[in-house]
Amino acid sequence: MEQSESIIAPSAQLFVEIPKWPVAIGAGWRSTPKLSYSRHDNTFVTIPSKSVFNISVLIDIPIFTLHNSSY
C-alpha cells in the first residue's frame, strides 16, 4: 500500500466571480484519500479513494479590512 495515497488528495477547482457582486460560483473535482483502519479483531479494512464532483456558491463577507483604495 502506498502511504502517499493516504496523505495526498489531488483536486482541481474553478471559481468565477460575478462582477460588482460579492458572490462567486465554483465547480471542481477532488479525489478522496484512501482510508485504512483496524477492527477490534485486528483485521484491516481499506476504503478505496473516490472521485467527488462539487458545485459551490461563495459569499464574500469581509470581517476587517487591512487596506482599501479606490480605483
Helices and strands as residue ranges (DSSP letters): H 4-7, E 11-17, E 23-31, E 35-38, E 44-47, E 51-59
